Each structure stands twice: as structure tokens, then as C-alpha cells.
Amino acid sequence: FNRGDETLKSEILKRCNSDEKGFLVTHYVQANNNEVEQVYFEGIRDIILQEISQAKDNIFVAVAWFTNHHFLDALCEKVKQGVSVEIIILNDYINNWIEGLDFQKFIDLGKEAGNSKFYFCGSDNIMHHKFCIIDSKILFNGSYNWTYYAEHRNFENCMLLKNKPTLINEFVEEFNRLKNR
């Protein structure tokens, strides 16, 4: 390429949207000023809890491991407020041990209110996701499980995306696919 005809080289770089050294240059164009893309490496729990506290319609949670009572308490509170809440977690020792979270409390609240569902995913095909969708407008996705280790010991990441309907709908479809398995 470097030894090629300068006119042809210039045309190729232009067509590929590349800079003078041949590197692809991308330009992010924000289609909607309400869109948000943010990544977090610390304080993830508080950011997620803040968004959960503002939920009005629905919350879908698919996290492999869920041991942090702050999250369960926040979701139970939303159920009491009439928000539809659905949770999918892995059915394993970490999530389902005698000293673990009282998911029965969430299940009972959901039965009373008729607005929540709880799913254990079997261990034959491990559901390893870590995402949360709030009001079909907000998505959290990353490596962050809803555990104390994730919050205090591990190096984790979590992306927050708002008002990206096409992308968020893909996660809603995946959530529904998991529920139906």
C-alpha cells in the first residue's frame, strides 16, 4: 500500500474513512441528545440502585450471582410500589444456600402484588449474563454480578446505556428467551 500510486492510495483512504496513516477513523454521531453511554469501574452498586429507585414501570434483572441485600431490598420496595420486577439468577450454591438472600420474600411480595416473577436458571446451560433493564429505557450491562465480591473485591465494569431502544430491545428479547427456557 505504501509503495502504491498516491491517487489510488488517497481514494482508498477516503473510501475507508481512514486517516493519512491508514487507520480507520470512526465518528460517533449521537442521533438523540437524550442518549447516554457511560462506563463505571467503581461505585457500580450505587449507580444501579439510583436508577432502580426511579423505576416506574418494569425492571428485568438477569445476573448469574446475586448475594447483595441492597439490591434485593430495592427490588422488593419497587414491587411494593407496583413496579413489575422479574429476576433470573443461576440455581447454584452461591445463590441458593441457607445463609443467602431471602428470595422467598421477593416471591411472596410478587404473589401478593401480582407484579413480579423469580426464575432460577438450571446449571446445565449456565446463564452467565449480568444485565438489568429499567423501564425499557435504561440498560446496565457488564461483568458486574450483584454480589459483595463484585462491589468490594473484584475489578468490574458496568456500562449504562439510556434511550437506545434498538439495543435495549435486543436485551429484552434475550431476557424473554431465557424466561421461556
Backbone as JSON Lines, residues from 0, in Angstrom:
{"i":0,"aa":"F","n":[0.82,-1.18,0.0],"ca":[0.0,0.0,0.0],"c":[0.88,1.26,0.0]}
{"i":1,"aa":"N","n":[1.9,1.27,0.87],"ca":[2.75,2.45,0.98],"c":[3.5,2.75,-0.32]}
{"i":2,"aa":"R","n":[3.78,1.74,-1.13],"ca":[4.51,1.95,-2.38],"c":[3.58,2.16,-3.57]}
{"i":3,"aa":"G","n":[2.28,2.15,-3.33],"ca":[1.31,2.27,-4.41],"c":[1.14,3.68,-4.92]}
{"i":4,"aa":"D","n":[0.34,3.8,-5.96],"ca":[0.04,5.07,-6.59],"c":[-0.64,6.0,-5.58]}
{"i":5,"aa":"E","n":[-0.17,7.24,-5.48],"ca":[-0.68,8.19,-4.49],"c":[-2.16,8.5,-4.7]}
{"i":6,"aa":"T","n":[-2.6,8.6,-5.96],"ca":[-4.01,8.89,-6.23],"c":[-4.89,7.74,-5.78]}
{"i":7,"aa":"L","n":[-4.48,6.52,-6.11],"ca":[-5.25,5.34,-5.71],"c":[-5.25,5.2,-4.2]}
{"i":8,"aa":"K","n":[-4.09,5.44,-3.58],"ca":[-3.98,5.36,-2.12],"c":[-4.92,6.37,-1.46]}
{"i":9,"aa":"S","n":[-4.95,7.57,-1.98],"ca":[-5.83,8.61,-1.42],"c":[-7.3,8.22,-1.56]}
{"i":10,"aa":"E","n":[-7.66,7.65,-2.7],"ca":[-9.05,7.22,-2.91],"c":[-9.44,6.11,-1.94]}
{"i":11,"aa":"I","n":[-8.54,5.17,-1.72],"ca":[-8.82,4.05,-0.81],"c":[-8.99,4.57,0.62]}
{"i":12,"aa":"L","n":[-8.09,5.46,1.06],"ca":[-8.19,6.01,2.41],"c":[-9.49,6.78,2.59]}
{"i":13,"aa":"K","n":[-9.87,7.54,1.59],"ca":[-11.11,8.3,1.66],"c":[-12.31,7.36,1.73]}
{"i":14,"aa":"R","n":[-12.31,6.35,0.87],"ca":[-13.43,5.4,0.83],"c":[-13.55,4.61,2.13]}
{"i":15,"aa":"C","n":[-12.43,4.34,2.76],"ca":[-12.44,3.58,4.01],"c":[-12.56,4.47,5.25]}
{"i":16,"aa":"N","n":[-12.71,5.77,5.02],"ca":[-12.82,6.71,6.13],"c":[-11.61,6.56,7.05]}
{"i":17,"aa":"S","n":[-10.41,6.6,6.45],"ca":[-9.18,6.39,7.2],"c":[-8.37,7.68,7.25]}
{"i":18,"aa":"D","n":[-7.47,7.76,8.24],"ca":[-6.57,8.9,8.3],"c":[-5.39,8.66,7.37]}
{"i":19,"aa":"E","n":[-4.44,9.61,7.33],"ca":[-3.32,9.53,6.39],"c":[-2.4,8.35,6.64]}
{"i":20,"aa":"K","n":[-2.45,7.74,7.83],"ca":[-1.62,6.59,8.12],"c":[-2.34,5.27,7.84]}
{"i":21,"aa":"G","n":[-3.59,5.37,7.42],"ca":[-4.34,4.16,7.08],"c":[-5.21,3.62,8.19]}
{"i":22,"aa":"F","n":[-5.27,4.31,9.34],"ca":[-6.1,3.84,10.44],"c":[-7.55,4.22,10.2]}
{"i":23,"aa":"L","n":[-8.43,3.29,10.47],"ca":[-9.85,3.55,10.34],"c":[-10.27,4.59,11.36]}
{"i":24,"aa":"V","n":[-10.97,5.58,10.89],"ca":[-11.45,6.64,11.76],"c":[-12.96,6.5,11.88]}
{"i":25,"aa":"T","n":[-13.44,6.43,13.11],"ca":[-14.89,6.34,13.3],"c":[-15.38,7.62,13.94]}
{"i":26,"aa":"H","n":[-16.57,7.99,13.58],"ca":[-17.18,9.18,14.13],"c":[-18.5,8.76,14.74]}
{"i":27,"aa":"Y","n":[-18.64,9.0,16.0],"ca":[-19.89,8.68,16.67],"c":[-20.82,9.86,16.5]}
{"i":28,"aa":"V","n":[-21.97,9.61,15.91],"ca":[-22.97,10.65,15.75],"c":[-24.12,10.29,16.67]}
{"i":29,"aa":"Q","n":[-24.4,11.16,17.6],"ca":[-25.48,10.92,18.54],"c":[-26.79,11.3,17.88]}
{"i":30,"aa":"A","n":[-27.66,10.3,17.68],"ca":[-28.92,10.53,16.99],"c":[-29.92,11.25,17.88]}
{"i":31,"aa":"N","n":[-29.76,11.11,19.17],"ca":[-30.73,11.65,20.11],"c":[-29.97,12.25,21.28]}
{"i":32,"aa":"N","n":[-30.22,13.5,21.57],"ca":[-29.49,14.15,22.66],"c":[-29.78,13.55,24.03]}
{"i":33,"aa":"N","n":[-30.82,12.72,24.14],"ca":[-31.14,12.08,25.41],"c":[-30.39,10.77,25.61]}
{"i":34,"aa":"E","n":[-29.64,10.34,24.6],"ca":[-28.89,9.1,24.73],"c":[-27.75,9.28,25.72]}
{"i":35,"aa":"V","n":[-27.49,8.21,26.47],"ca":[-26.39,8.22,27.44],"c":[-25.6,6.94,27.25]}
{"i":36,"aa":"E","n":[-24.3,7.07,27.22],"ca":[-23.38,5.94,27.24],"c":[-22.33,6.27,28.28]}
{"i":37,"aa":"Q","n":[-22.29,5.45,29.34],"ca":[-21.33,5.7,30.41],"c":[-20.81,4.36,30.9]}
{"i":38,"aa":"V","n":[-19.54,4.3,31.25],"ca":[-18.98,3.08,31.81],"c":[-18.48,3.39,33.22]}
{"i":39,"aa":"Y","n":[-18.68,2.42,34.11],"ca":[-18.27,2.56,35.5],"c":[-17.35,1.4,35.87]}
{"i":40,"aa":"F","n":[-16.33,1.72,36.66],"ca":[-15.42,0.72,37.19],"c":[-15.45,0.68,38.71]}
{"i":41,"aa":"E","n":[-16.06,1.67,39.32],"ca":[-16.2,1.77,40.77],"c":[-17.57,2.33,41.09]}
{"i":42,"aa":"G","n":[-18.04,2.05,42.3],"ca":[-19.32,2.61,42.73],"c":[-20.51,2.13,41.91]}
{"i":43,"aa":"I","n":[-20.39,0.96,41.33],"ca":[-21.41,0.45,40.42],"c":[-22.73,0.21,41.15]}
{"i":44,"aa":"R","n":[-22.66,-0.37,42.34],"ca":[-23.89,-0.65,43.09],"c":[-24.73,0.61,43.27]}
{"i":45,"aa":"D","n":[-24.11,1.7,43.67],"ca":[-24.86,2.92,43.94],"c":[-25.5,3.49,42.67]}
{"i":46,"aa":"I","n":[-24.82,3.39,41.56],"ca":[-25.38,3.89,40.29],"c":[-26.6,3.07,39.91]}
{"i":47,"aa":"I","n":[-26.5,1.75,40.01],"ca":[-27.63,0.88,39.67],"c":[-28.79,1.12,40.62]}
{"i":48,"aa":"L","n":[-28.51,1.21,41.92],"ca":[-29.57,1.45,42.9],"c":[-30.27,2.78,42.67]}
{"i":49,"aa":"Q","n":[-29.52,3.78,42.27],"ca":[-30.12,5.08,41.98],"c":[-31.14,4.98,40.85]}
{"i":50,"aa":"E","n":[-30.79,4.27,39.79],"ca":[-31.71,4.11,38.66],"c":[-32.9,3.23,39.04]}
{"i":51,"aa":"I","n":[-32.66,2.17,39.81],"ca":[-33.76,1.31,40.27],"c":[-34.76,2.13,41.07]}
{"i":52,"aa":"S","n":[-34.27,3.02,41.91],"ca":[-35.17,3.81,42.77],"c":[-36.1,4.7,41.97]}
{"i":53,"aa":"Q","n":[-35.74,5.0,40.73],"ca":[-36.56,5.87,39.89],"c":[-37.44,5.1,38.91]}
{"i":54,"aa":"A","n":[-37.39,3.77,38.95],"ca":[-38.18,2.95,38.02],"c":[-39.67,3.19,38.24]}
{"i":55,"aa":"K","n":[-40.39,3.23,37.13],"ca":[-41.84,3.49,37.18],"c":[-42.67,2.29,36.7]}
{"i":56,"aa":"D","n":[-42.16,1.55,35.71],"ca":[-42.97,0.51,35.07],"c":[-42.47,-0.91,35.28]}
{"i":57,"aa":"N","n":[-41.2,-1.16,34.92],"ca":[-40.7,-2.53,34.99],"c":[-39.19,-2.57,35.16]}
{"i":58,"aa":"I","n":[-38.74,-3.68,35.72],"ca":[-37.31,-3.95,35.9],"c":[-37.09,-5.42,35.56]}
{"i":59,"aa":"F","n":[-36.13,-5.68,34.69],"ca":[-35.75,-7.05,34.34],"c":[-34.29,-7.23,34.74]}
{"i":60,"aa":"V","n":[-34.02,-8.23,35.55],"ca":[-32.67,-8.5,36.05],"c":[-32.26,-9.9,35.64]}
{"i":61,"aa":"A","n":[-31.13,-10.01,34.95],"ca":[-30.53,-11.3,34.63],"c":[-29.07,-11.23,35.07]}
{"i":62,"aa":"V","n":[-28.8,-11.78,36.25],"ca":[-27.42,-11.8,36.76],"c":[-27.13,-13.21,37.26]}
{"i":63,"aa":"A","n":[-25.95,-13.68,36.94],"ca":[-25.59,-15.04,37.33],"c":[-25.62,-15.2,38.85]}
{"i":64,"aa":"W","n":[-24.95,-14.27,39.55],"ca":[-24.87,-14.39,41.01],"c":[-25.42,-13.13,41.67]}
{"i":65,"aa":"F","n":[-26.24,-13.35,42.69],"ca":[-26.99,-12.27,43.34],"c":[-26.96,-12.53,44.84]}
{"i":66,"aa":"T","n":[-26.05,-11.85,45.56],"ca":[-25.93,-12.05,47.01],"c":[-25.99,-10.74,47.79]}
{"i":67,"aa":"N","n":[-26.2,-9.63,47.13],"ca":[-26.16,-8.33,47.78],"c":[-27.56,-7.9,48.21]}
{"i":68,"aa":"H","n":[-27.78,-7.79,49.52],"ca":[-29.11,-7.49,50.03],"c":[-29.6,-6.09,49.64]}
{"i":69,"aa":"H","n":[-28.69,-5.16,49.35],"ca":[-29.12,-3.82,48.93],"c":[-29.98,-3.9,47.66]}
{"i":70,"aa":"F","n":[-29.57,-4.75,46.75],"ca":[-30.33,-4.91,45.5],"c":[-31.68,-5.58,45.76]}
{"i":71,"aa":"L","n":[-31.67,-6.64,46.55],"ca":[-32.94,-7.33,46.82],"c":[-33.91,-6.41,47.55]}
{"i":72,"aa":"D","n":[-33.42,-5.67,48.52],"ca":[-34.28,-4.72,49.24],"c":[-34.87,-3.68,48.29]}
{"i":73,"aa":"A","n":[-34.05,-3.15,47.4],"ca":[-34.52,-2.14,46.45],"c":[-35.58,-2.71,45.51]}
{"i":74,"aa":"L","n":[-35.38,-3.94,45.05],"ca":[-36.35,-4.57,44.15],"c":[-37.65,-4.88,44.89]}
{"i":75,"aa":"C","n":[-37.55,-5.33,46.13],"ca":[-38.77,-5.58,46.92],"c":[-39.55,-4.28,47.12]}
{"i":76,"aa":"E","n":[-38.86,-3.21,47.37],"ca":[-39.52,-1.91,47.53],"c":[-40.24,-1.51,46.24]}
{"i":77,"aa":"K","n":[-39.63,-1.77,45.1],"ca":[-40.28,-1.43,43.83],"c":[-41.53,-2.29,43.6]}
{"i":78,"aa":"V","n":[-41.47,-3.55,44.0],"ca":[-42.65,-4.42,43.91],"c":[-43.79,-3.82,44.75]}
{"i":79,"aa":"K","n":[-43.46,-3.4,45.96],"ca":[-44.47,-2.78,46.83],"c":[-45.07,-1.53,46.2]}
{"i":80,"aa":"Q","n":[-44.28,-0.82,45.39],"ca":[-44.74,0.4,44.74],"c":[-45.52,0.12,43.45]}
{"i":81,"aa":"G","n":[-45.65,-1.16,43.09],"ca":[-46.42,-1.51,41.9],"c":[-45.62,-1.68,40.63]}
{"i":82,"aa":"V","n":[-44.3,-1.62,40.72],"ca":[-43.45,-1.82,39.56],"c":[-43.32,-3.32,39.29]}
{"i":83,"aa":"S","n":[-43.44,-3.73,38.05],"ca":[-43.26,-5.12,37.67],"c":[-41.76,-5.44,37.69]}
{"i":84,"aa":"V","n":[-41.38,-6.48,38.45],"ca":[-39.97,-6.84,38.59],"c":[-39.82,-8.33,38.3]}
{"i":85,"aa":"E","n":[-38.89,-8.65,37.42],"ca":[-38.58,-10.05,37.12],"c":[-37.09,-10.27,37.27]}
{"i":86,"aa":"I","n":[-36.74,-11.4,37.91],"ca":[-35.35,-11.72,38.19],"c":[-35.05,-13.12,37.66]}
{"i":87,"aa":"I","n":[-33.9,-13.25,36.98],"ca":[-33.37,-14.56,36.59],"c":[-31.97,-14.66,37.17]}
{"i":88,"aa":"I","n":[-31.73,-15.72,37.97],"ca":[-30.4,-15.97,38.5],"c":[-30.07,-17.45,38.35]}
{"i":89,"aa":"L","n":[-28.82,-17.77,38.53],"ca":[-28.34,-19.14,38.43],"c":[-28.74,-19.93,39.68]}
{"i":90,"aa":"N","n":[-29.21,-21.14,39.49],"ca":[-29.57,-22.01,40.6],"c":[-28.33,-22.8,41.01]}
{"i":91,"aa":"D","n":[-27.55,-22.2,41.9],"ca":[-26.35,-22.87,42.38],"c":[-26.15,-22.55,43.86]}
{"i":92,"aa":"Y","n":[-25.09,-23.07,44.42],"ca":[-24.83,-22.93,45.85],"c":[-24.7,-21.48,46.28]}
{"i":93,"aa":"I","n":[-24.05,-20.66,45.47],"ca":[-23.83,-19.26,45.84],"c":[-25.15,-18.53,46.02]}
{"i":94,"aa":"N","n":[-26.09,-18.75,45.12],"ca":[-27.39,-18.06,45.18],"c":[-28.41,-18.76,46.07]}
{"i":95,"aa":"N","n":[-28.19,-20.02,46.34],"ca":[-29.25,-20.83,46.95],"c":[-28.75,-21.58,48.19]}
{"i":96,"aa":"W","n":[-28.11,-20.86,49.09],"ca":[-27.64,-21.51,50.3],"c":[-28.36,-20.93,51.5]}
{"i":97,"aa":"I","n":[-28.29,-21.62,52.6],"ca":[-29.08,-21.31,53.79],"c":[-28.82,-19.9,54.32]}
{"i":98,"aa":"E","n":[-27.61,-19.39,54.19],"ca":[-27.27,-18.05,54.67],"c":[-27.44,-16.99,53.59]}
{"i":99,"aa":"G","n":[-27.95,-17.38,52.44],"ca":[-28.09,-16.44,51.32],"c":[-29.27,-15.51,51.46]}
{"i":100,"aa":"L","n":[-29.55,-14.78,50.41],"ca":[-30.66,-13.83,50.4],"c":[-31.99,-14.55,50.5]}
{"i":101,"aa":"D","n":[-32.96,-13.86,51.07],"ca":[-34.3,-14.41,51.23],"c":[-35.13,-14.1,49.98]}
{"i":102,"aa":"F","n":[-34.89,-14.85,48.93],"ca":[-35.64,-14.65,47.69],"c":[-37.12,-14.98,47.88]}
{"i":103,"aa":"Q","n":[-37.42,-15.79,48.89],"ca":[-38.82,-16.11,49.16],"c":[-39.61,-14.85,49.5]}
{"i":104,"aa":"K","n":[-38.97,-13.92,50.17],"ca":[-39.61,-12.63,50.48],"c":[-40.03,-11.93,49.19]}
{"i":105,"aa":"F","n":[-39.14,-11.9,48.21],"ca":[-39.45,-11.29,46.91],"c":[-40.59,-12.05,46.23]}
{"i":106,"aa":"I","n":[-40.52,-13.36,46.25],"ca":[-41.56,-14.2,45.62],"c":[-42.91,-13.96,46.28]}
{"i":107,"aa":"D","n":[-42.95,-13.93,47.61],"ca":[-44.21,-13.7,48.33],"c":[-44.78,-12.32,48.04]}
{"i":108,"aa":"L","n":[-43.92,-11.3,48.02],"ca":[-44.39,-9.95,47.67],"c":[-44.99,-9.94,46.26]}
{"i":109,"aa":"G","n":[-44.35,-10.65,45.37],"ca":[-44.83,-10.72,43.99],"c":[-46.17,-11.41,43.87]}
{"i":110,"aa":"K","n":[-46.37,-12.44,44.68],"ca":[-47.66,-13.14,44.68],"c":[-48.76,-12.22,45.17]}
{"i":111,"aa":"E","n":[-48.47,-11.49,46.23],"ca":[-49.46,-10.56,46.79],"c":[-49.81,-9.45,45.8]}
{"i":112,"aa":"A","n":[-48.78,-8.87,45.21],"ca":[-48.99,-7.73,44.32],"c":[-49.31,-8.17,42.89]}
{"i":113,"aa":"G","n":[-48.94,-9.39,42.55],"ca":[-49.18,-9.89,41.2],"c":[-48.33,-9.21,40.14]}
{"i":114,"aa":"N","n":[-47.16,-8.71,40.54],"ca":[-46.37,-7.94,39.58],"c":[-44.89,-8.32,39.53]}
{"i":115,"aa":"S","n":[-44.55,-9.51,40.02],"ca":[-43.15,-9.9,39.94],"c":[-43.02,-11.4,39.73]}
{"i":116,"aa":"K","n":[-41.88,-11.78,39.16],"ca":[-41.59,-13.19,38.92],"c":[-40.12,-13.44,39.2]}
{"i":117,"aa":"F","n":[-39.85,-14.66,39.66],"ca":[-38.5,-15.08,40.0],"c":[-38.2,-16.38,39.27]}
{"i":118,"aa":"Y","n":[-37.03,-16.45,38.64],"ca":[-36.64,-17.64,37.89],"c":[-35.25,-18.08,38.32]}
{"i":119,"aa":"F","n":[-35.11,-19.37,38.6],"ca":[-33.8,-19.98,38.76],"c":[-33.43,-20.61,37.42]}
{"i":120,"aa":"C","n":[-32.26,-20.32,36.93],"ca":[-31.77,-20.93,35.7],"c":[-30.98,-22.18,36.08]}
{"i":121,"aa":"G","n":[-31.24,-23.26,35.39],"ca":[-30.56,-24.51,35.67],"c":[-29.07,-24.44,35.39]}
{"i":122,"aa":"S","n":[-28.34,-25.4,35.91],"ca":[-26.88,-25.39,35.76],"c":[-26.4,-26.17,34.54]}
{"i":123,"aa":"D","n":[-27.33,-26.76,33.77],"ca":[-26.91,-27.49,32.57],"c":[-26.46,-26.53,31.47]}
{"i":124,"aa":"N","n":[-27.13,-25.42,31.3],"ca":[-26.72,-24.34,30.39],"c":[-26.65,-23.07,31.22]}
{"i":125,"aa":"I","n":[-25.47,-22.76,31.72],"ca":[-25.33,-21.69,32.71],"c":[-25.67,-20.34,32.1]}
{"i":126,"aa":"M","n":[-26.6,-19.65,32.74],"ca":[-26.92,-18.28,32.39],"c":[-25.87,-17.41,33.07]}
{"i":127,"aa":"H","n":[-24.98,-16.83,32.3],"ca":[-23.84,-16.11,32.83],"c":[-23.97,-14.6,32.62]}
{"i":128,"aa":"H","n":[-25.15,-14.13,32.23],"ca":[-25.39,-12.72,31.98],"c":[-25.28,-11.88,33.25]}
{"i":129,"aa":"K","n":[-25.06,-10.6,33.03],"ca":[-25.1,-9.6,34.08],"c":[-25.7,-8.34,33.48]}
{"i":130,"aa":"F","n":[-27.04,-8.31,33.39],"ca":[-27.68,-7.11,32.87],"c":[-28.97,-6.81,33.59]}
{"i":131,"aa":"C","n":[-29.35,-5.55,33.52],"ca":[-30.58,-5.06,34.14],"c":[-31.2,-4.03,33.2]}
{"i":132,"aa":"I","n":[-32.49,-4.18,32.96],"ca":[-33.22,-3.25,32.1],"c":[-34.28,-2.56,32.97]}
{"i":133,"aa":"I","n":[-34.33,-1.25,32.91],"ca":[-35.27,-0.48,33.72],"c":[-36.17,0.34,32.8]}
{"i":134,"aa":"D","n":[-37.48,0.13,32.93],"ca":[-38.48,0.87,32.17],"c":[-38.26,0.83,30.66]}
{"i":135,"aa":"S","n":[-37.62,-0.21,30.19],"ca":[-37.33,-0.4,28.76],"c":[-36.57,0.78,28.15]}
{"i":136,"aa":"K","n":[-35.92,1.58,28.99],"ca":[-35.17,2.74,28.51],"c":[-33.74,2.78,29.03]}
{"i":137,"aa":"I","n":[-33.46,1.99,30.06],"ca":[-32.16,2.02,30.72],"c":[-31.6,0.61,30.75]}
{"i":138,"aa":"L","n":[-30.33,0.47,30.39],"ca":[-29.66,-0.83,30.39],"c":[-28.35,-0.72,31.14]}
{"i":139,"aa":"F","n":[-28.15,-1.63,32.08],"ca":[-26.84,-1.84,32.7],"c":[-26.34,-3.18,32.2]}
{"i":140,"aa":"N","n":[-25.08,-3.23,31.75],"ca":[-24.52,-4.47,31.24],"c":[-23.01,-4.44,31.45]}
{"i":141,"aa":"G","n":[-22.46,-5.56,31.88],"ca":[-21.01,-5.64,32.06],"c":[-20.63,-6.9,32.79]}
{"i":142,"aa":"S","n":[-19.52,-6.84,33.51],"ca":[-19.02,-8.01,34.23],"c":[-19.57,-8.1,35.65]}
{"i":143,"aa":"Y","n":[-20.27,-7.09,36.07],"ca":[-20.67,-6.9,37.47],"c":[-21.85,-7.79,37.87]}
{"i":144,"aa":"N","n":[-21.58,-8.81,38.72],"ca":[-22.65,-9.57,39.37],"c":[-23.15,-8.76,40.56]}
{"i":145,"aa":"W","n":[-24.32,-9.07,41.04],"ca":[-24.88,-8.32,42.17],"c":[-24.47,-8.98,43.47]}
{"i":146,"aa":"T","n":[-23.16,-8.96,43.74],"ca":[-22.57,-9.62,44.9],"c":[-21.68,-8.64,45.66]}
{"i":147,"aa":"Y","n":[-21.35,-9.02,46.89],"ca":[-20.42,-8.22,47.67],"c":[-19.01,-8.3,47.1]}
{"i":148,"aa":"Y","n":[-18.63,-9.45,46.59],"ca":[-17.31,-9.57,45.97],"c":[-17.19,-8.61,44.79]}
{"i":149,"aa":"A","n":[-18.22,-8.54,43.97],"ca":[-18.18,-7.64,42.81],"c":[-18.01,-6.19,43.26]}
{"i":150,"aa":"E","n":[-18.65,-5.85,44.35],"ca":[-18.61,-4.46,44.82],"c":[-17.31,-4.13,45.56]}
{"i":151,"aa":"H","n":[-16.75,-5.08,46.31],"ca":[-15.65,-4.74,47.21],"c":[-14.32,-5.43,46.92]}
{"i":152,"aa":"R","n":[-14.3,-6.5,46.14],"ca":[-13.05,-7.24,45.97],"c":[-12.59,-7.34,44.52]}
{"i":153,"aa":"N","n":[-13.53,-7.44,43.59],"ca":[-13.18,-7.69,42.19],"c":[-12.97,-6.38,41.42]}
{"i":154,"aa":"F","n":[-12.27,-6.49,40.31],"ca":[-12.22,-5.41,39.33],"c":[-13.34,-5.69,38.35]}
{"i":155,"aa":"E","n":[-14.31,-4.78,38.28],"ca":[-15.52,-5.0,37.48],"c":[-15.77,-3.81,36.56]}
{"i":156,"aa":"N","n":[-16.66,-4.02,35.61],"ca":[-17.11,-2.92,34.77],"c":[-18.61,-3.04,34.56]}
{"i":157,"aa":"C","n":[-19.22,-1.92,34.32],"ca":[-20.65,-1.9,34.02],"c":[-20.93,-0.69,33.14]}
{"i":158,"aa":"M","n":[-21.6,-0.94,32.03],"ca":[-21.98,0.14,31.13],"c":[-23.43,0.53,31.39]}
{"i":159,"aa":"L","n":[-23.68,1.8,31.36],"ca":[-25.02,2.35,31.47],"c":[-25.39,2.94,30.12]}
{"i":160,"aa":"L","n":[-26.49,2.47,29.56],"ca":[-27.0,2.98,28.29],"c":[-28.43,3.43,28.5]}
{"i":161,"aa":"K","n":[-28.74,4.63,28.04],"ca":[-30.1,5.16,28.17],"c":[-30.61,5.61,26.8]}
{"i":162,"aa":"N","n":[-31.9,5.37,26.6],"ca":[-32.6,5.84,25.4],"c":[-31.94,5.34,24.12]}
{"i":163,"aa":"K","n":[-31.64,4.06,24.09],"ca":[-31.13,3.38,22.91],"c":[-32.07,2.21,22.63]}
{"i":164,"aa":"P","n":[-33.25,2.49,22.1],"ca":[-34.31,1.48,22.03],"c":[-33.97,0.23,21.25]}
{"i":165,"aa":"T","n":[-33.25,0.33,20.16],"ca":[-32.92,-0.86,19.37],"c":[-32.03,-1.8,20.17]}
{"i":166,"aa":"L","n":[-31.02,-1.27,20.79],"ca":[-30.09,-2.07,21.58],"c":[-30.79,-2.66,22.81]}
{"i":167,"aa":"I","n":[-31.53,-1.84,23.52],"ca":[-32.21,-2.3,24.73],"c":[-33.23,-3.38,24.4]}
{"i":168,"aa":"N","n":[-33.92,-3.24,23.28],"ca":[-34.89,-4.25,22.87],"c":[-34.22,-5.61,22.64]}
{"i":169,"aa":"E","n":[-32.99,-5.62,22.16],"ca":[-32.25,-6.88,22.0],"c":[-32.09,-7.59,23.35]}
{"i":170,"aa":"F","n":[-31.81,-6.82,24.39],"ca":[-31.67,-7.39,25.72],"c":[-33.02,-7.85,26.28]}
{"i":171,"aa":"V","n":[-34.08,-7.12,25.99],"ca":[-35.42,-7.55,26.4],"c":[-35.75,-8.89,25.75]}
{"i":172,"aa":"E","n":[-35.43,-9.02,24.47],"ca":[-35.68,-10.28,23.77],"c":[-34.86,-11.42,24.38]}
{"i":173,"aa":"E","n":[-33.61,-11.15,24.73],"ca":[-32.78,-12.18,25.37],"c":[-33.36,-12.55,26.73]}
{"i":174,"aa":"F","n":[-33.83,-11.57,27.48],"ca":[-34.45,-11.86,28.77],"c":[-35.66,-12.77,28.6]}
{"i":175,"aa":"N","n":[-36.5,-12.45,27.63],"ca":[-37.7,-13.28,27.37],"c":[-37.32,-14.68,26.9]}
{"i":176,"aa":"R","n":[-36.27,-14.78,26.11],"ca":[-35.79,-16.09,25.66],"c":[-35.34,-16.92,26.85]}
{"i":177,"aa":"L","n":[-34.63,-16.3,27.77],"ca":[-34.17,-17.01,28.97],"c":[-35.35,-17.47,29.82]}
{"i":178,"aa":"K","n":[-36.35,-16.62,29.98],"ca":[-37.52,-16.97,30.78],"c":[-38.24,-18.18,30.2]}
{"i":179,"aa":"N","n":[-38.28,-18.25,28.89],"ca":[-39.02,-19.31,28.23],"c":[-38.26,-20.63,28.15]}
{"i":180,"aa":"R","n":[-37.02,-20.63,28.59],"ca":[-36.24,-21.87,28.61],"c":[-36.57,-22.58,29.86]}
